[in-house]
Amino acid sequence: MSQVKDWTRRRWLLAAGGALALAAAPAQAQSVAEFYKGKSIIMMVGSSAGGGYDAYARLVSRHLGRFIPGNPGFIIQNIPGGGGMQVTNNLYNIAAKDGTAMGTIQRGLLTTPLLESRNIQVRYDPRRFNWLGSLNTETGLVVAWHTTPHRTFEDLQKHELIVGSSSPSTEFLPLFLNNVFKTKLKMVAGYKGSTEAYLAMERGEVSGRVSTGWAGDKETLQPWLDAGKVRFLVALSVKKSQVFPDLPLIMDYARNERERQVMELILASQVWGRPFVMPPDVPQDRLAAVKKAFNDMIVDPEFLEEAKKLRMDLEIVTADEMKTLLDRVYATPPDIIEQARQAIAAGG
């Protein structure tokens, strides 16, 4: 009798195990298309609506889903705060890691863990993000309202220019200019993004702004430039801008090779332009599918036509190029890193 009971128990366990295995099989074998079908991807933006990062994020959100298996929709989530720090920490630590979250983060935050000496709650390692690519590279600008006495870069060393910032990622360039070149840039922090900072300039609350990128700000700046309401004093990049070939380049003011190395480290983030990322630990099959979709999107005629219609500059940086450059930047000799840290330190 006990043998019969034992055999019956074993048969029940085998049957139950088989049923569990069959129940688990569809989840394990779920394709990327099956996972994304009917879902929406949250696109997080570290600035308010209307700015450059927001515009690029919305462009991507209108097209990327066409190339991802299962054709998911997109929901834009603007999370301004801390110059993009809030959304970057969120993407790294809190956002879903199943492939339903991605974002565009402020380019300066890629080197912040390496260079920043202030206590600004950095809770991420840029090298662990899953990079999708960037839609452009950027040229920063020192912008002065037409009522100021500033005509040249040298005037910044003579006359104070009050600039609005959405700290901390928009403060490192003014700090760099003040510490290295003894300019007189006075920062007024607290603006949520570039849109608010430019409105403050128009209202007369501030008299200028250090733009971290022309491509994102040109919809505001171009009409003012055409009307003679603003002046550009210097280009902040590692190479000459094709848009402003006659504008002085900050690299030209380097006084020696070591200072040039420091400046190249500080300005490296300009190359990344508008970086798009997914959180760490996304399943590899979904990550591969989204990366392929991003690469397919950037050569798609419909995508390119809309970018052209919206007058959005495109200068693609691939995910592999971004990772290679980031690894190289983080391999910078410690003495150069320390000098760069001092160059962007508050009160330096």
C-alpha positions as CSV (number, residue, x, y, z in Angstrom):
1,M,0.0,0.0,0.0
2,S,2.8,2.4,0.9
3,Q,4.5,1.6,-2.5
4,V,1.2,2.6,-4.3
5,K,1.0,5.8,-2.3
6,D,4.6,6.6,-3.0
7,W,4.2,6.0,-6.7
8,T,1.1,8.1,-6.8
9,R,2.9,10.9,-5.0
10,R,5.8,10.8,-7.5
11,R,3.4,10.9,-10.5
12,W,1.7,13.9,-9.0
13,L,5.0,15.7,-8.5
14,L,6.1,14.9,-12.0
15,A,2.9,16.1,-13.4
16,A,3.0,19.3,-11.4
17,G,6.6,20.0,-12.4
18,G,5.7,19.5,-16.0
19,A,2.8,21.9,-15.7
20,L,5.0,24.5,-14.1
21,A,7.6,24.1,-16.8
22,L,4.9,24.6,-19.5
23,A,3.6,27.6,-17.7
24,A,7.0,29.2,-17.5
25,A,8.0,28.4,-21.1
26,P,6.1,31.2,-22.8
27,A,7.6,33.8,-20.5
28,Q,11.1,32.5,-21.1
29,A,10.6,32.3,-24.8
30,Q,8.8,35.7,-25.1
31,S,10.2,37.5,-28.1
32,V,11.1,41.2,-28.1
33,A,8.1,41.9,-30.3
34,E,5.8,40.1,-27.9
35,F,7.2,42.0,-24.9
36,Y,6.8,45.5,-26.5
37,K,3.4,44.9,-28.2
38,G,0.8,47.1,-26.6
39,K,3.3,48.7,-24.2
40,S,4.6,52.3,-24.0
41,I,8.2,53.4,-23.3
42,I,8.7,56.2,-20.9
43,M,11.1,58.9,-22.4
44,M,12.5,60.9,-19.5
45,V,13.8,64.4,-20.2
46,G,15.9,66.2,-17.6
47,S,14.5,69.7,-18.5
48,S,11.2,71.5,-19.0
49,A,9.2,71.4,-22.1
50,G,10.3,73.7,-24.9
51,G,14.1,73.4,-24.5
52,G,16.6,71.7,-26.8
53,Y,16.7,68.3,-25.0
54,D,12.9,68.2,-24.9
55,A,12.7,68.9,-28.7
56,Y,15.2,66.1,-29.6
57,A,13.4,63.7,-27.2
58,R,10.0,64.4,-28.8
59,L,11.5,64.0,-32.3
60,V,12.8,60.5,-31.3
61,S,9.6,59.6,-29.6
62,R,7.6,60.2,-32.7
63,H,9.7,57.9,-34.8
64,L,11.7,55.3,-32.8
65,G,8.7,53.0,-32.0
66,R,8.3,52.3,-35.8
67,F,11.6,50.4,-35.7
68,I,11.3,48.5,-32.4
69,P,9.7,45.1,-32.8
70,G,6.1,45.3,-31.4
71,N,6.0,49.0,-32.2
72,P,5.6,50.4,-28.6
73,G,4.3,53.9,-28.0
74,F,6.1,56.6,-26.2
75,I,5.2,58.8,-23.2
76,I,7.3,62.0,-22.6
77,Q,8.1,62.6,-18.9
78,N,9.8,66.0,-18.2
79,I,11.6,65.9,-14.9
80,P,13.4,69.2,-14.6
81,G,15.7,69.7,-11.6
82,G,19.3,70.0,-10.7
83,G,20.4,70.7,-14.3
84,G,19.4,67.2,-15.3
85,M,20.8,65.5,-12.2
86,Q,17.4,64.3,-11.0
87,V,16.5,62.5,-14.1
88,T,20.0,61.0,-14.5
89,N,19.9,59.6,-10.9
90,N,16.4,58.3,-11.6
91,L,17.3,56.5,-14.9
92,Y,20.3,54.8,-13.1
93,N,18.6,53.8,-9.8
94,I,14.8,53.9,-10.0
95,A,13.6,53.6,-13.6
96,A,12.4,50.3,-14.9
97,K,15.2,48.1,-16.3
98,D,13.0,45.9,-18.4
99,G,13.4,48.0,-21.6
100,T,10.4,50.3,-21.0
101,A,12.4,53.3,-19.8
102,M,15.0,55.5,-21.6
103,G,16.0,59.2,-21.5
104,T,18.1,62.0,-22.8
105,I,20.5,63.4,-20.2
106,Q,22.4,66.6,-20.1
107,R,25.8,66.1,-21.7
108,G,27.8,67.7,-18.9
109,L,26.6,65.1,-16.5
110,L,28.7,62.4,-18.2
111,T,31.9,63.9,-16.8
112,T,30.4,65.2,-13.6
113,P,31.4,62.2,-11.4
114,L,34.9,62.7,-12.7
115,L,35.2,66.4,-12.4
116,E,32.7,67.7,-9.8
117,S,34.0,68.7,-6.4
118,R,30.7,70.0,-5.0
119,N,28.3,67.8,-3.0
120,I,25.5,67.5,-5.7
121,Q,24.3,64.0,-5.0
122,V,25.8,62.1,-7.9
123,R,24.4,58.6,-7.7
124,Y,25.4,57.0,-11.1
125,D,28.4,55.8,-13.1
126,P,28.1,57.0,-16.7
127,R,30.1,54.0,-18.0
128,R,27.3,51.6,-16.9
129,F,24.5,53.3,-18.8
130,N,23.4,51.6,-22.0
131,W,24.1,54.1,-24.8
132,L,21.9,54.4,-27.8
133,G,23.7,57.3,-29.5
134,S,23.5,61.1,-29.9
135,L,21.8,63.1,-32.6
136,N,24.3,65.9,-32.7
137,T,27.5,67.5,-31.2
138,E,27.3,70.9,-29.7
139,T,29.0,74.3,-29.6
140,G,28.6,76.3,-26.4
141,L,28.3,80.1,-26.5
142,V,28.7,83.0,-24.2
143,V,25.6,85.2,-25.0
144,A,25.3,88.8,-24.0
145,W,22.1,90.9,-24.2
146,H,22.5,93.9,-26.5
147,T,22.2,96.5,-23.7
148,T,25.5,95.3,-22.0
149,P,28.9,96.8,-22.9
150,H,30.3,93.4,-23.9
151,R,31.5,93.2,-27.5
152,T,34.4,90.7,-27.2
153,F,35.6,87.9,-25.0
154,E,38.1,90.2,-23.5
155,D,35.3,92.4,-22.3
156,L,34.2,89.6,-20.0
157,Q,37.5,90.1,-18.1
158,K,36.6,93.8,-17.6
159,H,32.8,94.0,-17.1
160,E,30.5,91.8,-15.0
161,L,28.0,89.8,-17.0
162,I,25.1,88.3,-14.9
163,V,24.0,85.0,-16.4
164,G,21.1,82.6,-15.6
165,S,21.8,78.9,-14.9
166,S,19.9,75.8,-14.1
167,S,22.6,74.4,-11.9
168,P,24.7,72.3,-11.7
169,S,25.3,71.1,-15.3
170,T,25.1,74.6,-16.7
171,E,27.5,76.1,-14.2
172,F,30.7,74.3,-15.0
173,L,31.4,76.4,-18.1
174,P,31.0,79.8,-16.3
175,L,33.1,78.5,-13.5
176,F,35.7,77.3,-15.9
177,L,35.9,80.7,-17.6
178,N,36.0,82.6,-14.3
179,N,38.7,80.4,-12.8
180,V,41.0,80.0,-15.9
181,F,40.5,83.3,-17.7
182,K,39.4,85.5,-14.9
183,T,36.2,86.5,-16.5
184,K,33.5,88.3,-14.5
185,L,30.5,86.0,-14.9
186,K,28.1,86.2,-12.0
187,M,25.6,83.3,-11.9
188,V,22.0,83.4,-10.9
189,A,20.9,79.8,-10.3
190,G,17.5,78.3,-9.9
191,Y,16.0,78.4,-13.4
192,K,14.4,75.1,-14.4
193,G,15.9,75.0,-17.9
194,S,17.2,77.1,-20.8
195,T,13.7,78.4,-21.7
196,E,13.2,80.0,-18.3
197,A,16.8,81.4,-18.3
198,Y,16.3,83.0,-21.6
199,L,13.0,84.5,-20.6
200,A,14.7,86.0,-17.6
201,M,17.3,87.5,-19.9
202,E,14.6,89.1,-22.0
203,R,12.9,90.4,-18.9
204,G,16.1,92.0,-17.7
205,E,16.5,89.8,-14.7
206,V,19.9,88.7,-16.0
207,S,22.1,90.2,-18.8
208,G,23.4,87.0,-20.5
209,R,23.7,83.3,-20.5
210,V,26.4,80.7,-21.1
211,S,24.7,78.4,-23.5
212,T,25.8,74.8,-23.4
213,G,24.6,74.2,-27.0
214,W,23.6,76.2,-30.0
215,A,21.5,73.5,-31.6
216,G,19.2,73.3,-28.7
217,D,19.0,77.1,-28.1
218,K,18.9,78.4,-31.7
219,E,15.1,78.6,-31.9
220,T,15.3,81.3,-29.2
221,L,18.7,82.8,-30.1
222,Q,18.4,83.0,-33.9
223,P,15.6,85.6,-34.0
224,W,17.3,87.7,-31.3
225,L,20.6,87.4,-33.3
226,D,18.9,88.5,-36.5
227,A,17.3,91.4,-34.6
228,G,20.6,92.5,-33.0
229,K,19.3,91.8,-29.5
230,V,22.2,89.4,-28.5
231,R,25.9,89.1,-29.2
232,F,28.0,86.0,-29.1
233,L,31.4,86.5,-27.5
234,V,33.2,83.2,-27.8
235,A,32.5,79.6,-28.9
236,L,33.0,76.9,-26.2
237,S,34.1,73.7,-27.9
238,V,37.1,71.7,-28.9
239,K,36.8,72.6,-32.5
240,K,35.6,75.5,-34.7
241,S,31.9,75.6,-35.4
242,Q,30.8,75.5,-39.0
243,V,27.9,77.8,-38.1
244,F,30.2,80.4,-36.6
245,P,33.5,80.2,-38.4
246,D,34.5,83.7,-37.5
247,L,33.7,83.5,-33.8
248,P,36.7,83.1,-31.5
249,L,37.2,79.6,-30.2
250,I,38.0,79.2,-26.5
251,M,40.7,76.7,-27.3
252,D,42.7,79.4,-29.0
253,Y,43.2,81.1,-25.6
254,A,45.0,78.1,-24.2
255,R,48.4,79.3,-23.0
256,N,50.3,76.0,-23.0
257,E,49.8,72.3,-23.8
258,R,48.8,71.3,-20.2
259,E,46.1,74.0,-20.2
260,R,44.9,72.7,-23.6
261,Q,44.6,69.2,-22.1
262,V,42.6,70.5,-19.2
263,M,40.3,72.4,-21.5
264,E,39.8,69.4,-23.8
265,L,38.7,67.3,-20.8
266,I,36.3,70.0,-19.6
267,L,34.8,70.4,-23.0
268,A,34.7,66.7,-24.0
269,S,31.0,66.6,-23.2
270,Q,30.2,68.9,-26.1
271,V,31.0,66.1,-28.4
272,W,28.2,64.0,-26.9
273,G,25.6,66.6,-27.8
274,R,22.2,65.0,-27.0
275,P,22.9,61.6,-25.5
276,F,20.1,59.0,-25.4
277,V,20.5,56.2,-22.9
278,M,18.7,53.2,-21.3
279,P,19.3,52.2,-17.7
280,P,21.9,49.6,-16.7
281,D,20.9,45.9,-16.7
282,V,18.3,46.0,-19.5
283,P,17.9,42.5,-21.0
284,Q,20.4,42.1,-23.8
285,D,17.9,41.1,-26.5
286,R,15.7,44.1,-25.8
287,L,18.7,46.4,-25.6
288,A,20.0,45.1,-28.9
289,A,16.6,45.6,-30.6
290,V,16.3,49.2,-29.4
291,K,19.9,50.0,-30.4
292,K,19.3,48.6,-33.9
293,A,16.0,50.6,-34.0
294,F,17.9,53.8,-33.1
295,N,20.4,53.2,-35.9
296,D,17.6,52.4,-38.4
297,M,15.7,55.6,-37.3
298,I,18.6,58.0,-37.9
299,V,18.8,57.1,-41.6
300,D,15.1,56.9,-42.2
301,P,13.8,59.5,-44.8
302,E,10.7,60.3,-42.8
303,F,12.8,61.0,-39.6
304,L,15.3,63.1,-41.6
305,E,12.6,65.1,-43.3
306,E,10.9,66.0,-40.0
307,A,14.3,67.0,-38.5
308,K,14.9,69.2,-41.5
309,K,11.5,70.7,-41.4
310,L,12.0,71.6,-37.7
311,R,15.5,73.0,-38.5
312,M,17.1,70.6,-36.0
313,D,20.8,70.0,-36.5
314,L,21.8,66.4,-36.9
315,E,25.4,65.2,-36.4
316,I,25.2,61.6,-35.3
317,V,27.5,60.1,-32.7
318,T,27.0,56.4,-32.4
319,A,26.7,54.4,-29.2
320,D,30.1,52.8,-29.8
321,E,31.8,56.2,-30.4
322,M,30.2,57.6,-27.2
323,K,31.4,54.6,-25.2
324,T,34.9,54.8,-26.6
325,L,35.3,58.5,-25.9
326,L,33.8,58.1,-22.4
327,D,36.3,55.4,-21.6
328,R,39.2,57.5,-22.9
329,V,38.0,60.5,-20.9
330,Y,37.9,58.4,-17.7
331,A,41.4,57.2,-18.4
332,T,42.8,60.8,-18.2
333,P,45.9,61.0,-16.0
334,P,45.0,62.0,-12.4
335,D,47.0,65.2,-12.4
336,I,45.1,66.5,-15.4
337,I,41.8,65.5,-13.8
338,E,42.7,67.3,-10.6
339,Q,43.6,70.5,-12.5
340,A,40.4,70.3,-14.4
341,R,38.5,69.9,-11.2
342,Q,40.1,73.0,-9.8
343,A,39.3,74.8,-13.0
344,I,35.5,74.3,-12.6
345,A,35.4,74.5,-8.8
346,A,33.2,77.1,-7.2
347,G,35.3,79.8,-5.6
348,G,38.4,78.5,-7.5
